[in-house]
């Protein structure tokens, strides 16, 4: 019953499936104990009828007091164990699920995130896991426990009187058959509802993140109207889904309840024909109350379980994605970065295609060497593959074909986290956290002392603006550093890199968006960072790479030319010379 397919269907871990089994067992025990309580009521009623009709002696009350005490003790114990086995254990499962999801996302190549936006991933981690948590704790053990306990009681009833058992139980399989027959419709409604919910979350996030641009272009009314339309659409599909599901659930409940009528009619007929007595009919009516009670809730649970399989499939999609893995043994001979016939492309799922280069190729046959102790600059038109090359060098993505070596070691065989210990990366778009200046810089080196952080901050010229903050290095800087200027955020990023002090430095347009004063201060900080390291610089402004030891010019995903800046500029028809001349010509432009 609880095999691999069941585990996969509801996205359960190995421990989770054990928890479901344990919860199911205790649910069966609880249901049978409650049924035994109905047995005590039956015995009391039978004794009372014998006293009234046959003049039987009044039984000792102490006997039934003992029955009741034993029943209550067993019931309390069993319900406690059931609670612990379902809710208690499942909440731990939810925690592990979210941690495992975060761990999986941490190891996925960046190409995966190009296909899934933040709202979608947030909905999976929070919304989908919440839905599954309710199914794990309230549905699976409860429903399957009810199946088993009902089957046990059904066998007993059939042995006692098969005609009455059929009259009593026929509605249960028919009701569940109706619900399971509506699975395709329920699944389709769940998919539509989930997509509508993601669109609402995405619309809210997009509106909040772009509020400045929306106001600057006077588009508030249009964005609010579109957001309202998404919310109205979500409300409509939810109502439609709930209505269609509710019709089947209520129809199934009505069908199952018809068993009460057939039990009374069949029992009356058998009593009149002398085949059973009133107490037999009474026993079956008591049994009905306990058989139908668990399934009253179970009918609604089945509908929820069917819808939860959409959430489970979204979790499985993440779990089954290819992760970047490798050896933890990494012993490079120096830190030269060598590209050998490197090709790179995305497939339709934003996952790297390991076998072929398709129409979305980014790099094709790229080969060059960035030597240790030198600055190698990647230049070229937008879309030529400069940033992609830098990210491939740090194995933020994996190549489709070809080889990248660091110190003679093929990085595809090295665990990305181990490899990245040798890289410091300064991006154009700095990501900061809503924390203090001190902790944002400390991200560069886990466990660094305050003294080490402050030394790196001073080397990156951060002390100039930090001293003006209300609490200095203990000042919280807001989400993504909203309380700081672009130059100040960039200097914090460089301070992180200085603190890490890795032998390889990747600079991706680190000064492109800064004013002249900020750029000068950032360049001063970078000069301290780059001494003696393997440096790979991405730049659009030729002035920024004039002092580079080597320039690699990329065009259409290929190496157009490479060499020293002076040598490349001497080529009259060269790409680099053409780019330099264009920038000098644009510098003369004025209003």
N, C-alpha and C positions, 0 to 999 in steps of 0.2 A: 504493500500500500504506500509506504513512504520510501520509494526508491529514488534513483538518480533523476528520473524524469520529473517526479514530484518536486524534488529539491530544486531542479533547474526552473520549473514553472513558477515557483514562488521566490526565487532568488535567495534561497536559504544557504547558510554556511553549513559545514559538517556539524558544528556544535548546535546550530539552529535546528537541524533535522532531529538531533537527539532531544532537544527541548520539546519539539512538537510531539515526538513519540511519548516522552514522559508526561506531558500535559494531557495527551489523549488517554493514556492509561488511567490517570487520576480522574479525568472526566467520566470515564466508564464506571469507575468505582463510585464516584459521587452519584451518578444516575441510578446505579443499582441499589445504593443505600437509600436513596429517596424512594425508590420503588418498594424497598423493604418496609419503609414507613407506611406506604399504602397497605402493605400486608398486615401491619399492626392494626390499622383502621378496619380492615376487612375482618380480622379476627374479633375485634370488639363488637362490630356490627353483627357478626354471626352469633356471638354469645348472647347479645341482646335479643336477637330474633328467637333464639332457642328458649330464652327466659319467657318471652311473651307468648310464643306459640306452643311450646312443649313443656313449660313449667320447669325448665332445667334450673339447678341450684345456681345461685350467684357466685361467680368465681372470685378468687382472692384478688383484691385490688393490687396487692404487693407484686403479684406476678407481672401485671401490665406496667406498673411503675418501673420495675427492673427493665422491661422491654424498652420503655420510653427513654430511660437514662442511658442504656446502652446505645440506642439509636442516636440520641443527641450527641453522645461522646464520639461515636464513629463519624457522624455527620460533620461535626466541628473539625475533627482531625482531617477528614478527607477533603473538606472545602479549603482548609488552610494549605494542604499540600497542593491542591489544584491551583490555588491562587499563586503560590510560589513557583509552580512549574510552568504556568502560562505567563502571567504578568511579570513576575520578578525576573525570571530568566530571559524573557523576551526583551525587556528594557536594556539588559546587558548586550543582547544581540544587536539592537538598534545602534548602540554606541559603537560596537565593533564594525558594523556595516558602514557607518559614516567614516570611521577611521580608515577602513579598507578602501573605501571610495577615494578618499583624499590621497591615500598612499598610491593608489593606481593612477590617479590624475597626475600626481607628481612625477611618475615615471613615463608618462605618455609623451611621444614626440610632439613638438609644437605644431606640426601640421594638423594634428587632430583638432586643435582649438580654433583653427581657421574655419572649421565647419560648424562648430557648436558655439553659440553666443553665450554670454554670461547668464542671461535670464534662463536659458534652457538648462544649463548645468546646475544653476541654483535650484531650479524646480526639481531636478532629479535628486540632488542631495537632500533637500528639505521636503518638498511636496511628495515625491514618489516614496521616499523612505518612510515618511509619516503614514502614508496610506498602507504600505506594507506592514508597518509596525502594528496598525490596528488589525490587519488580517492575521498576522502571526499570533497576536495576543488574544483576540476576541473570536476569531473565526476557525482557524484550522483545527486546533485541539478540541474546541467545543463541538464543531460540526462532525468531525470523524469519531469523536467519543460518543456522540449521539447515534451515529450510524451503528457502531459496535454494540452499545448497550441496547438499542432497539432491536437489533438482530438477535441478541441473547433472549430478550423478553419475548420476541416473536416466536422463537423456537418453543419456549415454555407454553405460550398460548396455543400454538398449533398442536402440541402434544395433549393439552387439556381438552380443547374443542376446536377442530380445524374450521368448522363453518363460522363460528363466532370470530375466530382469528382473522379469517378473510374479510368478514364484514367490518371488522375493526381496523384492519391495516391496509386495505386496498388503495386508499387515497394517498398514502405516503409515496409509493413509487410513481404513481401517476402525476402527483404534484411536482416531484423532482424531475421527472421526465420532461414536463412542460418547461421548467426553468432551464434545464440543460439544452433543450431544443432551441431556446432563445439566445444561446451563447454568441452566435455570430452577430446578431443585432446588438447585444449588450457590448460586445467588444468594439464594434464599429462606433457606437455612441461614445464609448470611453475614449477612443482615439480622437474623435472630433472634439470632445470636451477638453482633453489634455492639450491639444493644439491651440484651442481658443484661450485656455488659461495661460499658455506660454506667450501667446501674442499680446495678451493684456500686460503680463509682467514685463515683456520686452518693450511695449509702448510706454509704460510708466518709467522704466529705467532710461529709455532714450530721451524722454521729455526732460527728466531731471538732469541728465548729464549734459544736455545741449540747451539748457535754459538761457544761457548768455546769448547764443546764436539765435535762438527763437525770438528773444526780445529785440535783439539788434535788427532783425529783419521783419519785425512786426507780424510774426506768424503765430502768435499765441492762440488766436481764435481757430485757425486751421488745425493746429496740433491738438487742442482741447477737443475739437469736434471729432477728429480721427480717433482720439483715445476713448471718447464716449461711445463711438460706434463699435470699437473693439469690446468695450465692457458690455454694451447691449447685446452684441453677438454672443459673448460668453454666457450671459444670463439666459439668452434664448436657447442655446444648445444644452445648457444644464437642465433647464425646465423640460425640454424635449426628451433628454436622456432619462431624467428621473421619472417622467410620465410613462414612457414606454417600458421602462424597467418595472415601475410600480404596477402597471397593468398585469404583467406576468406574475409578479410576486403575489398580488392580491388574488388573482385567479387561482394560483396554486394553493393559497391558503384556504380559499373557499372549497376547492376540490377536496383538500385533505379533511376539512371540517365536515364534509358530507359523510365521513366515516362514522360520526356520532349518530346520524340519522339511520344509517344502514345497520349499525350495531343494535340500536333500539328496536328497529323493525324486525331484524333477524332474531333477536333475543325474545321478543314478544311472540313471534311465530313459533319458536322452539318451546317456549313455556306453555303455550296453548296446546301444542302437540305432545306435551309431557316429556320431552327429551332433555330439558334442563330445568332447573328451578330458578327462583328469583335471585338467590345469592350468586349464582353463576353470572347472570346478567349484571348484577351489581359489581362483581369482580372485574368484568371486562370494561365496565364504565369507569371504574377506578384506574384501570390500566391505561385507558384512553387519555385520561388527564395527564398522566406522566409520559406517555409516548408522544402526544402532540405538543406538550409544553416546550421541550427542547427544540422542536422543529419550528415552532412559531418564530423564534429568533433566527433559526438556521436558514429559513427561506430568504430572509433579507440578507443574511451573511453570504449566501451563495452568489447573489447578485453582486455584492461587494467583492467577493473573491474573483469573480469573472473579470470585473473591471480592474482589479489589482494586477492582473497578469500583464496589462499594458505597462504599468509601472515596473514590474519585474523585468520585462523585456528591455526597458530603457536602462536598467541597472546592468543587465547581462551585456548589453551593447558596449558599455564601458569596460566591464570585467574582461571581455573577450578581445579587446583591442590589443594590437601588438605593442609591446613596451620595448624601450631601448635598454638593453642589458649588456653585460660583459664581465670580464675578469676584474677582480679587485687588485691584481698584481700589475703594477705599472712602473716600469723602470726605463724611462727614456734616456737615450744618449744625447744630452743637450735638449734644446727646445726649438729646433728648426721646424717650421710648418711646411710640409710638402704636399701640394695638390698634384695628383697624377691622373690625367684623363678623367676628371670628375664630371659626372652628369647628374642632374637633379630635376625631378618633376613631381607633380602631385597627381594622384588619381582622383576620381569623383568623390571619394570619401575623405579627402584631405589627409590621406595616409600615404606615405611614400611608396611608390611603385618600385619594387625591387627588381622587376624583370624587364621592364620596357620603358622607353621614353615616349610619352604620348604628346598630344598637341599642346599641352600646357607646360612644355619644357621651360626651365629657368636657366639652367647651365648645361653646356654641351661641350665635352672634351677640354675642360679647363685644367691647365697645368702651370704651376709656378712654385717658387720656393721663397718663403719669408724667413730670413736667417736670424739666428739669435744675436742680440746686440745691435740689430739694425731696425730702422723704421721702414716698413713696406706699406705703400699707400695704394688703395684700390680706388680708381677713378673711372668715370664713364657716365653715359647718359642715365637718366632715371629708368629703372626697369632692366638694367643691364646685368644685374645679379651680384652687386657689390655686397649688400647687407646679407644676402643669402649665403655668399661665400664665407663671410665672417661667422655666421651662425653654424654653418656646416663644420668649420674648423673647431668649434667648441662642442660639437656633436649635440647641439640643440635640435638639429634634424640629422637624419642619416642620408648618405648619398644614395642615389639610385644605381649608379655605376661608377667605377673608378675607385681610387683609394686616396685617403688623406692620412698622412703620417705626422706624428709629433715626436721629434727625437728618434725617428726611425721606427716607431711603433704605430701600427695600424689602429686608429682610434675606434674603429668599428668593433674591435675586440675588447675594448675597455669600458667598464661601467661608467656612465656619464658623470655620476657624482664624484668618482675618483678622478676622472679626467679634469673636471671643472675646478678641482683644487689647485690646478696650475694656471687657471685663467682669472684675470680681472677684466670685467666688461663694463664699459661706460657707454650707455646708450644716449641717443639724443632725447628721447622721451624718458625722463627719470620717473621711477615709481617709488613713492615714499608712503609711509604708513602713519596713521593718526597716533603718533607716539612722540616721545621727546626727541630732540636733536641727537642726544647721546645714544639712544637705542637705535635710531635710524642709521647712524654711522656704524654702530657695533654689529650690524648685520654682516659687515664685511669679514668679521672674524669672531666666531662664536667663542664666548668666554674671555674676550679681551678686557683688560682692566680699564678703569676710567682714565688713567694716565696715558695708556696707549691710544685710546680713542681721541683724547684731547690733542695729543701730539700729531696724529694723522689729520685732525681737523685744522690745526694751525698750518701744517704743511700744505693743505688745500685752500688756505686763505679763508677759512670759515670763521675764524675768531673775530674778524672785523664786524660781521653782522650778528654773530651770536651774542656778543657783548651788549648789543642794543636790545635784545629780547628780554621780556620781563623776568624770566627765571633762568636766563642763560642757557646752558646745555640741558637743563631740566624742563625747558619750555616745550609744550606740545605744539606741533606745527600744523595740525589739522589733516583732514583726509587728503592724501597725495600732496601734502605740503602746501595747502592753499594759503597759509599765512606767510609764505616766502615768495620771492621773485624767482624768475626762471634761472637767472645766474646763481642765486643762492641754492636753489635745488640742485643745480648741476655741480656745484662745489661740494655738496654733501655726497653726491654720487662718487666724485673723485676721491673724497676722504675715505669712503668705503674701500675703494680700490687700493688706496695707499695703505690702509690698515691691513688689507689682505696680503699685500706685497707678493703677489703671484709672479712667476717668471714670464708669463705671456700676458700681454695687454691688448684688448680689442677696443678700438675707439670708433663708434658709429655716429658720425656727425656730431661730435660732442660739443662743438661750439657754434653750430650752424644758426641757432635761433637766438643768439645772445647779442646784446648791444656791445659797442666798442669797448667800454670800460669793463663790463663783465667778461668779455672775451679775453681781454688782456690778463685779467686776474686768473681766469680759468686756465689759460695757456701757461701762465707761470706755475700753477699747481701741477699741470700735466708734465712740465719739464722735470719736476722732481720724481714723478711717477715712472717715467719712461727710461730712466738711466739703466743701461745694461740689460734691458729686457728684449724679448721678441715682441715687436709692436706691429700690429696690423691696423692701419688707419683707413677709414672710409670718409671721403670728403667730396663735396661738389665744388668748393672754391679752390681753384688751383693755387692761390696764394698760400693756402693752409698746408700744402704738401711740397712746396718748393725746396724745403730742406730735407726731404725724405731721402733715404739711401737708395730706395728702389721704388719705381712706380709700375703698377700693373694696370693696363687700360683694358676694361671690359666693354664689349659692345655686342648686343644681341646674344648674351649668354656665352660669349667666347672671348678668349684673350686676343685682343687686336694687336697689342704690342706691350713690351715691358723693357725696363732698363732704367738707367739713371735719368733724373729729370733733364739734365743738360743734354744728354745724348738724344733723348726723345724729342726735345724741342728743336734740335737741328734738322730733323726730318721734315722737309718742306711739305710733304703731303701726309704727314702723320696725324693720327687722331688727337694725340695729346697737344700738339702744336695748335691744331684747329680749336680745341677747347680753350686753351690759354688765350689765343687771340680773340675769341668771342667774349671772354670775360673782360679783357682789357677794353674792348669796344663798348661793352655794356657799362663799364665803370665811367665812361665819358658822358653817359646819358644824363640829362638833367631836365627838370620841369621848366 
